[in-house]
Amino acid sequence: NNVTFTDSVFRLQQGSWQVVISADSGEFGWIVIKDNFGFMDDGIVALEPGGIVNFSMHNSADSHTYYILSSAPIPYGTDVTITAEWGDKGMKLFINDQLIGTDPHVGAILSPGRPLVLGGLGAASSFTGTIKDLKVYTDYIK
């Protein structure tokens, strides 16, 4: 199952998503999505195969997608806090308050016409586990 929030509230020039999850396995699944499928200024936090965390942003101005990937899998069956930040200081990814990676890409997550979604967009992209908490901030928090 997923949860969908209305679109206009979550268009942010800069901000942070902080989500607490407990993954059942290392299967692929979208955790937080504000996406127009690569055509606008999008953002995704996902669990990649093998338990690798992926924070990606698509920039409509240059048609490029920017990624930060964790180098190690997250533990399964335990709470993990993932923080993804974006804006005028670039992209940052934290796991359990440890900086995992940065990218100098300066961009927004706007994706007009698309909602903010938790847990996937259907069976093929559903996160397997529990999303325990999501906080949306209008600035960097780390």
Order of alpha helices (4+ residues) and beta strands (2+ residues): beta-beta-beta-beta-beta-beta-beta-beta-beta-beta-beta
